[in-house]
């Protein structure tokens, strides 16, 4: 089942399916190491709609909710 990254709960592992948006957003996420096919672990999801802390390729990255809502992922069981 495909969902956006901002809808995923803490401590879940997901696989990036696609990134929606223009060239700029795909370029920015690519620079952060987020590409289709990558595995992401959600470390922290702020309660009051704050940033989402993820772990990707051994690095921790904070993403705003607007950017996270453009990343479509699939939960890994």
PDB file of N, CA, C and O in Angstrom:
ATOM      1  N   UNK A   1       0.838  -1.176   0.000  1.00  0.00           N
ATOM      2  CA  UNK A   1       0.000   0.000   0.000  1.00  0.00           C
ATOM      3  C   UNK A   1       0.888   1.246   0.000  1.00  0.00           C
ATOM      4  O   UNK A   1       1.768   1.379   0.850  1.00  0.00           O
ATOM      5  N   UNK A   2       0.665   2.135  -0.926  1.00  0.00           N
ATOM      6  CA  UNK A   2       1.465   3.348  -1.058  1.00  0.00           C
ATOM      7  C   UNK A   2       0.875   4.465  -0.206  1.00  0.00           C
ATOM      8  O   UNK A   2      -0.329   4.719  -0.231  1.00  0.00           O
ATOM      9  N   UNK A   3       1.754   5.130   0.550  1.00  0.00           N
ATOM     10  CA  UNK A   3       1.367   6.264   1.394  1.00  0.00           C
ATOM     11  C   UNK A   3       2.419   7.354   1.236  1.00  0.00           C
ATOM     12  O   UNK A   3       3.472   7.132   0.638  1.00  0.00           O
ATOM     13  N   UNK A   4       2.127   8.525   1.773  1.00  0.00           N
ATOM     14  CA  UNK A   4       3.143   9.577   1.791  1.00  0.00           C
ATOM     15  C   UNK A   4       3.950   9.457   3.075  1.00  0.00           C
ATOM     16  O   UNK A   4       3.476   8.902   4.066  1.00  0.00           O
ATOM     17  N   UNK A   5       5.157   9.974   3.052  1.00  0.00           N
ATOM     18  CA  UNK A   5       6.078   9.834   4.177  1.00  0.00           C
ATOM     19  C   UNK A   5       5.543  10.509   5.440  1.00  0.00           C
ATOM     20  O   UNK A   5       5.835  10.054   6.546  1.00  0.00           O
ATOM     21  N   UNK A   6       4.772  11.577   5.298  1.00  0.00           N
ATOM     22  CA  UNK A   6       4.266  12.278   6.488  1.00  0.00           C
ATOM     23  C   UNK A   6       3.181  11.495   7.222  1.00  0.00           C
ATOM     24  O   UNK A   6       2.824  11.860   8.342  1.00  0.00           O
ATOM     25  N   UNK A   7       2.645  10.431   6.624  1.00  0.00           N
ATOM     26  CA  UNK A   7       1.599   9.622   7.258  1.00  0.00           C
ATOM     27  C   UNK A   7       2.158   8.393   7.975  1.00  0.00           C
ATOM     28  O   UNK A   7       1.392   7.616   8.545  1.00  0.00           O
ATOM     29  N   UNK A   8       3.463   8.204   7.958  1.00  0.00           N
ATOM     30  CA  UNK A   8       4.088   7.013   8.546  1.00  0.00           C
ATOM     31  C   UNK A   8       4.392   7.263  10.018  1.00  0.00           C
ATOM     32  O   UNK A   8       4.794   8.362  10.399  1.00  0.00           O
ATOM     33  N   UNK A   9       4.200   6.238  10.839  1.00  0.00           N
ATOM     34  CA  UNK A   9       4.463   6.311  12.284  1.00  0.00           C
ATOM     35  C   UNK A   9       5.955   6.129  12.570  1.00  0.00           C
ATOM     36  O   UNK A   9       6.722   5.703  11.707  1.00  0.00           O
ATOM     37  N   UNK A  10       6.346   6.462  13.804  1.00  0.00           N
ATOM     38  CA  UNK A  10       7.745   6.333  14.226  1.00  0.00           C
ATOM     39  C   UNK A  10       8.192   4.873  14.221  1.00  0.00           C
ATOM     40  O   UNK A  10       7.386   3.959  14.396  1.00  0.00           O
ATOM     41  N   UNK A  11       9.484   4.676  14.019  1.00  0.00           N
ATOM     42  CA  UNK A  11      10.152   3.367  14.045  1.00  0.00           C
ATOM     43  C   UNK A  11       9.645   2.396  12.988  1.00  0.00           C
ATOM     44  O   UNK A  11       9.731   1.183  13.174  1.00  0.00           O
ATOM     45  N   UNK A  12       9.120   2.911  11.887  1.00  0.00           N
ATOM     46  CA  UNK A  12       8.728   2.049  10.780  1.00  0.00           C
ATOM     47  C   UNK A  12       9.737   2.188   9.656  1.00  0.00           C
ATOM     48  O   UNK A  12      10.316   3.253   9.443  1.00  0.00           O
ATOM     49  N   UNK A  13       9.936   1.094   8.944  1.00  0.00           N
ATOM     50  CA  UNK A  13      10.856   1.075   7.807  1.00  0.00           C
ATOM     51  C   UNK A  13      10.021   1.134   6.535  1.00  0.00           C
ATOM     52  O   UNK A  13       9.030   0.417   6.399  1.00  0.00           O
ATOM     53  N   UNK A  14      10.429   1.998   5.602  1.00  0.00           N
ATOM     54  CA  UNK A  14       9.684   2.164   4.352  1.00  0.00           C
ATOM     55  C   UNK A  14      10.641   2.169   3.169  1.00  0.00           C
ATOM     56  O   UNK A  14      11.843   2.388   3.321  1.00  0.00           O
ATOM     57  N   UNK A  15      10.083   1.923   1.991  1.00  0.00           N
ATOM     58  CA  UNK A  15      10.842   1.964   0.740  1.00  0.00           C
ATOM     59  C   UNK A  15      10.265   3.089  -0.105  1.00  0.00           C
ATOM     60  O   UNK A  15       9.050   3.174  -0.281  1.00  0.00           O
ATOM     61  N   UNK A  16      11.125   3.950  -0.626  1.00  0.00           N
ATOM     62  CA  UNK A  16      10.679   5.069  -1.460  1.00  0.00           C
ATOM     63  C   UNK A  16      10.216   4.520  -2.802  1.00  0.00           C
ATOM     64  O   UNK A  16      10.953   3.806  -3.481  1.00  0.00           O
ATOM     65  N   UNK A  17       8.985   4.862  -3.176  1.00  0.00           N
ATOM     66  CA  UNK A  17       8.415   4.429  -4.451  1.00  0.00           C
ATOM     67  C   UNK A  17       8.623   5.502  -5.519  1.00  0.00           C
ATOM     68  O   UNK A  17       9.117   5.221  -6.612  1.00  0.00           O
ATOM     69  N   UNK A  18       8.238   6.736  -5.183  1.00  0.00           N
ATOM     70  CA  UNK A  18       8.434   7.839  -6.133  1.00  0.00           C
ATOM     71  C   UNK A  18       8.386   9.164  -5.395  1.00  0.00           C
ATOM     72  O   UNK A  18       7.915   9.248  -4.260  1.00  0.00           O
ATOM     73  N   UNK A  19       8.881  10.194  -6.061  1.00  0.00           N
ATOM     74  CA  UNK A  19       8.847  11.558  -5.541  1.00  0.00           C
ATOM     75  C   UNK A  19       8.030  12.386  -6.509  1.00  0.00           C
ATOM     76  O   UNK A  19       8.347  12.455  -7.696  1.00  0.00           O
ATOM     77  N   UNK A  20       6.972  13.020  -6.003  1.00  0.00           N
ATOM     78  CA  UNK A  20       6.170  13.866  -6.884  1.00  0.00           C
ATOM     79  C   UNK A  20       6.670  15.301  -6.759  1.00  0.00           C
ATOM     80  O   UNK A  20       7.136  15.721  -5.699  1.00  0.00           O
ATOM     81  N   UNK A  21       6.570  16.023  -7.829  1.00  0.00           N
ATOM     82  CA  UNK A  21       7.032  17.408  -7.830  1.00  0.00           C
ATOM     83  C   UNK A  21       7.929  17.676  -9.017  1.00  0.00           C
ATOM     84  O   UNK A  21       8.187  16.802  -9.844  1.00  0.00           O
ATOM     85  N   UNK A  22       8.383  18.879  -9.072  1.00  0.00           N
ATOM     86  CA  UNK A  22       9.204  19.307 -10.194  1.00  0.00           C
ATOM     87  C   UNK A  22      10.664  18.948 -10.042  1.00  0.00           C
ATOM     88  O   UNK A  22      11.068  18.227  -9.130  1.00  0.00           O
ATOM     89  N   UNK A  23      11.435  19.475 -10.966  1.00  0.00           N
ATOM     90  CA  UNK A  23      12.868  19.193 -11.012  1.00  0.00           C
ATOM     91  C   UNK A  23      13.566  19.652  -9.738  1.00  0.00           C
ATOM     92  O   UNK A  23      14.446  18.957  -9.232  1.00  0.00           O
ATOM     93  N   UNK A  24      13.187  20.809  -9.217  1.00  0.00           N
ATOM     94  CA  UNK A  24      13.854  21.373  -8.039  1.00  0.00           C
ATOM     95  C   UNK A  24      13.716  20.496  -6.809  1.00  0.00           C
ATOM     96  O   UNK A  24      14.689  20.275  -6.087  1.00  0.00           O
ATOM     97  N   UNK A  25      12.536  20.006  -6.571  1.00  0.00           N
ATOM     98  CA  UNK A  25      12.308  19.179  -5.376  1.00  0.00           C
ATOM     99  C   UNK A  25      13.011  17.838  -5.515  1.00  0.00           C
ATOM    100  O   UNK A  25      13.571  17.332  -4.543  1.00  0.00           O
ATOM    101  N   UNK A  26      12.992  17.257  -6.706  1.00  0.00           N
ATOM    102  CA  UNK A  26      13.696  15.986  -6.917  1.00  0.00           C
ATOM    103  C   UNK A  26      15.205  16.178  -6.777  1.00  0.00           C
ATOM    104  O   UNK A  26      15.895  15.306  -6.248  1.00  0.00           O
ATOM    105  N   UNK A  27      15.714  17.306  -7.245  1.00  0.00           N
ATOM    106  CA  UNK A  27      17.140  17.619  -7.127  1.00  0.00           C
ATOM    107  C   UNK A  27      17.537  17.784  -5.657  1.00  0.00           C
ATOM    108  O   UNK A  27      18.566  17.262  -5.228  1.00  0.00           O
ATOM    109  N   UNK A  28      16.728  18.503  -4.894  1.00  0.00           N
ATOM    110  CA  UNK A  28      17.031  18.733  -3.479  1.00  0.00           C
ATOM    111  C   UNK A  28      17.028  17.422  -2.695  1.00  0.00           C
ATOM    112  O   UNK A  28      17.929  17.170  -1.895  1.00  0.00           O
ATOM    113  N   UNK A  29      16.015  16.591  -2.926  1.00  0.00           N
ATOM    114  CA  UNK A  29      15.951  15.311  -2.229  1.00  0.00           C
ATOM    115  C   UNK A  29      17.077  14.381  -2.683  1.00  0.00           C
ATOM    116  O   UNK A  29      17.599  13.605  -1.882  1.00  0.00           O
ATOM    117  N   UNK A  30      17.450  14.452  -3.947  1.00  0.00           N
ATOM    118  CA  UNK A  30      18.573  13.670  -4.442  1.00  0.00           C
ATOM    119  C   UNK A  30      19.870  14.047  -3.747  1.00  0.00           C
ATOM    120  O   UNK A  30      20.694  13.179  -3.456  1.00  0.00           O
ATOM    121  N   UNK A  31      20.058  15.320  -3.482  1.00  0.00           N
ATOM    122  CA  UNK A  31      21.248  15.784  -2.766  1.00  0.00           C
ATOM    123  C   UNK A  31      21.264  15.285  -1.321  1.00  0.00           C
ATOM    124  O   UNK A  31      22.331  15.103  -0.734  1.00  0.00           O
ATOM    125  N   UNK A  32      20.071  15.063  -0.748  1.00  0.00           N
ATOM    126  CA  UNK A  32      19.971  14.519   0.610  1.00  0.00           C
ATOM    127  C   UNK A  32      20.096  12.996   0.615  1.00  0.00           C
ATOM    128  O   UNK A  32      20.150  12.387   1.683  1.00  0.00           O
ATOM    129  N   UNK A  33      20.143  12.373  -0.570  1.00  0.00           N
ATOM    130  CA  UNK A  33      20.303  10.930  -0.677  1.00  0.00           C
ATOM    131  C   UNK A  33      18.995  10.172  -0.755  1.00  0.00           C
ATOM    132  O   UNK A  33      18.969   8.962  -0.533  1.00  0.00           O
ATOM    133  N   UNK A  34      17.899  10.867  -1.068  1.00  0.00           N
ATOM    134  CA  UNK A  34      16.585  10.226  -1.134  1.00  0.00           C
ATOM    135  C   UNK A  34      16.221  10.008  -2.601  1.00  0.00           C
ATOM    136  O   UNK A  34      15.967  10.959  -3.341  1.00  0.00           O
ATOM    137  N   UNK A  35      16.201   8.728  -3.008  1.00  0.00           N
ATOM    138  CA  UNK A  35      15.901   8.339  -4.383  1.00  0.00           C
ATOM    139  C   UNK A  35      14.891   7.193  -4.366  1.00  0.00           C
ATOM    140  O   UNK A  35      14.791   6.485  -3.364  1.00  0.00           O
ATOM    141  N   UNK A  36      14.148   6.995  -5.440  1.00  0.00           N
ATOM    142  CA  UNK A  36      13.258   5.821  -5.510  1.00  0.00           C
ATOM    143  C   UNK A  36      14.055   4.531  -5.321  1.00  0.00           C
ATOM    144  O   UNK A  36      15.127   4.358  -5.902  1.00  0.00           O
ATOM    145  N   UNK A  37      13.516   3.634  -4.503  1.00  0.00           N
ATOM    146  CA  UNK A  37      14.185   2.372  -4.205  1.00  0.00           C
ATOM    147  C   UNK A  37      14.953   2.377  -2.891  1.00  0.00           C
ATOM    148  O   UNK A  37      15.327   1.313  -2.399  1.00  0.00           O
ATOM    149  N   UNK A  38      15.194   3.538  -2.317  1.00  0.00           N
ATOM    150  CA  UNK A  38      15.933   3.635  -1.057  1.00  0.00           C
ATOM    151  C   UNK A  38      15.068   3.236   0.125  1.00  0.00           C
ATOM    152  O   UNK A  38      13.846   3.374   0.086  1.00  0.00           O
ATOM    153  N   UNK A  39      15.717   2.735   1.190  1.00  0.00           N
ATOM    154  CA  UNK A  39      15.037   2.376   2.433  1.00  0.00           C
ATOM    155  C   UNK A  39      15.213   3.512   3.443  1.00  0.00           C
ATOM    156  O   UNK A  39      16.307   4.050   3.614  1.00  0.00           O
ATOM    157  N   UNK A  40      14.117   3.859   4.102  1.00  0.00           N
ATOM    158  CA  UNK A  40      14.112   4.936   5.093  1.00  0.00           C
ATOM    159  C   UNK A  40      13.522   4.399   6.383  1.00  0.00           C
ATOM    160  O   UNK A  40      12.557   3.635   6.359  1.00  0.00           O
ATOM    161  N   UNK A  41      14.105   4.799   7.523  1.00  0.00           N
ATOM    162  CA  UNK A  41      13.535   4.496   8.830  1.00  0.00           C
ATOM    163  C   UNK A  41      13.096   5.812   9.461  1.00  0.00           C
ATOM    164  O   UNK A  41      13.879   6.760   9.531  1.00  0.00           O
ATOM    165  N   UNK A  42      11.856   5.874   9.916  1.00  0.00           N
ATOM    166  CA  UNK A  42      11.332   7.068  10.582  1.00  0.00           C
ATOM    167  C   UNK A  42      11.810   7.037  12.021  1.00  0.00           C
ATOM    168  O   UNK A  42      11.462   6.120  12.765  1.00  0.00           O
ATOM    169  N   UNK A  43      12.598   8.017  12.428  1.00  0.00           N
ATOM    170  CA  UNK A  43      13.119   8.068  13.786  1.00  0.00           C
ATOM    171  C   UNK A  43      12.202   8.865  14.712  1.00  0.00           C
ATOM    172  O   UNK A  43      11.932   8.441  15.835  1.00  0.00           O
ATOM    173  N   UNK A  44      11.732  10.003  14.248  1.00  0.00           N
ATOM    174  CA  UNK A  44      10.911  10.871  15.091  1.00  0.00           C
ATOM    175  C   UNK A  44       9.920  11.615  14.220  1.00  0.00           C
ATOM    176  O   UNK A  44      10.278  12.148  13.169  1.00  0.00           O
ATOM    177  N   UNK A  45       8.682  11.649  14.658  1.00  0.00           N
ATOM    178  CA  UNK A  45       7.645  12.396  13.961  1.00  0.00           C
ATOM    179  C   UNK A  45       7.008  13.320  14.990  1.00  0.00           C
ATOM    180  O   UNK A  45       6.327  12.856  15.905  1.00  0.00           O
ATOM    181  N   UNK A  46       7.223  14.624  14.849  1.00  0.00           N
ATOM    182  CA  UNK A  46       6.764  15.591  15.846  1.00  0.00           C
ATOM    183  C   UNK A  46       5.244  15.577  15.976  1.00  0.00           C
ATOM    184  O   UNK A  46       4.524  15.384  14.996  1.00  0.00           O
ATOM    185  N   UNK A  47       4.780  15.782  17.178  1.00  0.00           N
ATOM    186  CA  UNK A  47       3.353  15.713  17.479  1.00  0.00           C
ATOM    187  C   UNK A  47       2.583  16.863  16.843  1.00  0.00           C
ATOM    188  O   UNK A  47       1.531  16.641  16.241  1.00  0.00           O
ATOM    189  N   UNK A  48       3.072  18.043  16.962  1.00  0.00           N
ATOM    190  CA  UNK A  48       2.338  19.228  16.502  1.00  0.00           C
ATOM    191  C   UNK A  48       2.716  19.634  15.081  1.00  0.00           C
ATOM    192  O   UNK A  48       2.986  20.805  14.814  1.00  0.00           O
ATOM    193  N   UNK A  49       2.732  18.657  14.169  1.00  0.00           N
ATOM    194  CA  UNK A  49       2.967  18.915  12.747  1.00  0.00           C
ATOM    195  C   UNK A  49       4.348  19.525  12.474  1.00  0.00           C
ATOM    196  O   UNK A  49       4.502  20.309  11.538  1.00  0.00           O
ATOM    197  N   UNK A  50       5.316  19.180  13.258  1.00  0.00           N
ATOM    198  CA  UNK A  50       6.670  19.666  13.049  1.00  0.00           C
ATOM    199  C   UNK A  50       7.417  18.790  12.063  1.00  0.00           C
ATOM    200  O   UNK A  50       6.804  17.994  11.351  1.00  0.00           O
ATOM    201  N   UNK A  51       8.739  18.925  12.012  1.00  0.00           N
ATOM    202  CA  UNK A  51       9.537  18.148  11.052  1.00  0.00           C
ATOM    203  C   UNK A  51       9.578  16.657  11.384  1.00  0.00           C
ATOM    204  O   UNK A  51       9.274  16.242  12.503  1.00  0.00           O
ATOM    205  N   UNK A  52       9.961  15.867  10.385  1.00  0.00           N
ATOM    206  CA  UNK A  52      10.093  14.417  10.518  1.00  0.00           C
ATOM    207  C   UNK A  52      11.584  14.092  10.436  1.00  0.00           C
ATOM    208  O   UNK A  52      12.268  14.512   9.503  1.00  0.00           O
ATOM    209  N   UNK A  53      12.078  13.344  11.415  1.00  0.00           N
ATOM    210  CA  UNK A  53      13.478  12.941  11.436  1.00  0.00           C
ATOM    211  C   UNK A  53      13.569  11.525  10.874  1.00  0.00           C
ATOM    212  O   UNK A  53      12.941  10.599  11.388  1.00  0.00           O
ATOM    213  N   UNK A  54      14.361  11.373   9.810  1.00  0.00           N
ATOM    214  CA  UNK A  54      14.500  10.064   9.161  1.00  0.00           C
ATOM    215  C   UNK A  54      15.957   9.626   9.185  1.00  0.00           C
ATOM    216  O   UNK A  54      16.869  10.437   9.352  1.00  0.00           O
ATOM    217  N   UNK A  55      16.150   8.330   9.015  1.00  0.00           N
ATOM    218  CA  UNK A  55      17.482   7.762   8.895  1.00  0.00           C
ATOM    219  C   UNK A  55      17.581   7.142   7.505  1.00  0.00           C
ATOM    220  O   UNK A  55      16.824   6.230   7.172  1.00  0.00           O
ATOM    221  N   UNK A  56      18.517   7.639   6.694  1.00  0.00           N
ATOM    222  CA  UNK A  56      18.711   7.121   5.343  1.00  0.00           C
ATOM    223  C   UNK A  56      20.209   7.017   5.069  1.00  0.00           C
ATOM    224  O   UNK A  56      20.953   7.979   5.261  1.00  0.00           O
ATOM    225  N   UNK A  57      20.633   5.861   4.627  1.00  0.00           N
ATOM    226  CA  UNK A  57      22.050   5.577   4.322  1.00  0.00           C
ATOM    227  C   UNK A  57      22.956   5.892   5.513  1.00  0.00           C
ATOM    228  O   UNK A  57      24.088   6.337   5.327  1.00  0.00           O
ATOM    229  N   UNK A  58      22.468   5.667   6.732  1.00  0.00           N
ATOM    230  CA  UNK A  58      23.264   5.907   7.930  1.00  0.00           C
ATOM    231  C   UNK A  58      23.295   7.350   8.384  1.00  0.00           C
ATOM    232  O   UNK A  58      23.965   7.657   9.371  1.00  0.00           O
ATOM    233  N   UNK A  59      22.608   8.240   7.715  1.00  0.00           N
ATOM    234  CA  UNK A  59      22.560   9.659   8.090  1.00  0.00           C
ATOM    235  C   UNK A  59      21.173  10.021   8.574  1.00  0.00           C
ATOM    236  O   UNK A  59      20.178   9.467   8.108  1.00  0.00           O
ATOM    237  N   UNK A  60      21.109  10.956   9.515  1.00  0.00           N
ATOM    238  CA  UNK A  60      19.822  11.453   9.974  1.00  0.00           C
ATOM    239  C   UNK A  60      19.525  12.769   9.266  1.00  0.00           C
ATOM    240  O   UNK A  60      20.368  13.664   9.201  1.00  0.00           O
ATOM    241  N   UNK A  61      18.305  12.866   8.736  1.00  0.00           N
ATOM    242  CA  UNK A  61      17.887  14.036   7.974  1.00  0.00           C
ATOM    243  C   UNK A  61      16.526  14.471   8.493  1.00  0.00           C
ATOM    244  O   UNK A  61      15.649  13.638   8.719  1.00  0.00           O
ATOM    245  N   UNK A  62      16.346  15.776   8.682  1.00  0.00           N
ATOM    246  CA  UNK A  62      15.050  16.316   9.084  1.00  0.00           C
ATOM    247  C   UNK A  62      14.357  16.873   7.841  1.00  0.00           C
ATOM    248  O   UNK A  62      14.947  17.635   7.074  1.00  0.00           O
ATOM    249  N   UNK A  63      13.094  16.478   7.657  1.00  0.00           N
ATOM    250  CA  UNK A  63      12.302  16.942   6.518  1.00  0.00           C
ATOM    251  C   UNK A  63      11.048  17.640   7.030  1.00  0.00           C
ATOM    252  O   UNK A  63      10.422  17.187   7.988  1.00  0.00           O
ATOM    253  N   UNK A  64      10.692  18.735   6.390  1.00  0.00           N
ATOM    254  CA  UNK A  64       9.439  19.398   6.705  1.00  0.00           C
ATOM    255  C   UNK A  64       8.268  18.584   6.198  1.00  0.00           C
ATOM    256  O   UNK A  64       8.424  17.736   5.320  1.00  0.00           O
ATOM    257  N   UNK A  65       7.097  18.844   6.752  1.00  0.00           N
ATOM    258  CA  UNK A  65       5.894  18.082   6.359  1.00  0.00           C
ATOM    259  C   UNK A  65       5.531  18.294   4.892  1.00  0.00           C
ATOM    260  O   UNK A  65       5.036  17.370   4.246  1.00  0.00           O
ATOM    261  N   UNK A  66       5.764  19.484   4.355  1.00  0.00           N
ATOM    262  CA  UNK A  66       5.442  19.750   2.957  1.00  0.00           C
ATOM    263  C   UNK A  66       6.266  18.899   2.012  1.00  0.00           C
ATOM    264  O   UNK A  66       5.744  18.349   1.042  1.00  0.00           O
ATOM    265  N   UNK A  67       7.545  18.792   2.294  1.00  0.00           N
ATOM    266  CA  UNK A  67       8.431  17.958   1.477  1.00  0.00           C
ATOM    267  C   UNK A  67       8.088  16.477   1.677  1.00  0.00           C
ATOM    268  O   UNK A  67       8.053  15.711   0.714  1.00  0.00           O
ATOM    269  N   UNK A  68       7.837  16.079   2.926  1.00  0.00           N
ATOM    270  CA  UNK A  68       7.530  14.680   3.225  1.00  0.00           C
ATOM    271  C   UNK A  68       6.236  14.233   2.545  1.00  0.00           C
ATOM    272  O   UNK A  68       6.085  13.056   2.217  1.00  0.00           O
ATOM    273  N   UNK A  69       5.311  15.155   2.333  1.00  0.00           N
ATOM    274  CA  UNK A  69       4.044  14.789   1.693  1.00  0.00           C
ATOM    275  C   UNK A  69       4.210  14.537   0.194  1.00  0.00           C
ATOM    276  O   UNK A  69       3.272  14.074  -0.455  1.00  0.00           O
ATOM    277  N   UNK A  70       5.373  14.831  -0.363  1.00  0.00           N
ATOM    278  CA  UNK A  70       5.635  14.591  -1.783  1.00  0.00           C
ATOM    279  C   UNK A  70       6.407  13.305  -2.028  1.00  0.00           C
ATOM    280  O   UNK A  70       6.660  12.942  -3.177  1.00  0.00           O
ATOM    281  N   UNK A  71       6.786  12.607  -0.948  1.00  0.00           N
ATOM    282  CA  UNK A  71       7.537  11.361  -1.063  1.00  0.00           C
ATOM    283  C   UNK A  71       6.573  10.200  -0.827  1.00  0.00           C
ATOM    284  O   UNK A  71       6.038  10.043   0.270  1.00  0.00           O
ATOM    285  N   UNK A  72       6.357   9.392  -1.858  1.00  0.00           N
ATOM    286  CA  UNK A  72       5.462   8.244  -1.747  1.00  0.00           C
ATOM    287  C   UNK A  72       6.276   7.013  -1.395  1.00  0.00           C
ATOM    288  O   UNK A  72       7.275   6.706  -2.046  1.00  0.00           O
ATOM    289  N   UNK A  73       5.836   6.308  -0.351  1.00  0.00           N
ATOM    290  CA  UNK A  73       6.576   5.172   0.185  1.00  0.00           C
ATOM    291  C   UNK A  73       5.664   3.978   0.381  1.00  0.00           C
ATOM    292  O   UNK A  73       4.438   4.090   0.354  1.00  0.00           O
ATOM    293  N   UNK A  74       6.299   2.825   0.581  1.00  0.00           N
ATOM    294  CA  UNK A  74       5.595   1.581   0.862  1.00  0.00           C
ATOM    295  C   UNK A  74       6.185   1.014   2.148  1.00  0.00           C
ATOM    296  O   UNK A  74       7.405   0.904   2.268  1.00  0.00           O
ATOM    297  N   UNK A  75       5.345   0.655   3.103  1.00  0.00           N
ATOM    298  CA  UNK A  75       5.798   0.129   4.393  1.00  0.00           C
ATOM    299  C   UNK A  75       6.378  -1.266   4.199  1.00  0.00           C
ATOM    300  O   UNK A  75       5.783  -2.109   3.529  1.00  0.00           O
ATOM    301  N   UNK A  76       7.543  -1.498   4.792  1.00  0.00           N
ATOM    302  CA  UNK A  76       8.218  -2.805   4.759  1.00  0.00           C
ATOM    303  C   UNK A  76       7.828  -3.542   6.032  1.00  0.00           C
ATOM    304  O   UNK A  76       8.002  -3.017   7.132  1.00  0.00           O
ATOM    305  N   UNK A  77       7.311  -4.734   5.893  1.00  0.00           N
ATOM    306  CA  UNK A  77       6.854  -5.505   7.063  1.00  0.00           C
ATOM    307  C   UNK A  77       7.966  -6.340   7.610  1.00  0.00           C
ATOM    308  O   UNK A  77       7.775  -7.056   8.592  1.00  0.00           O
TER     309      UNK A  77
END
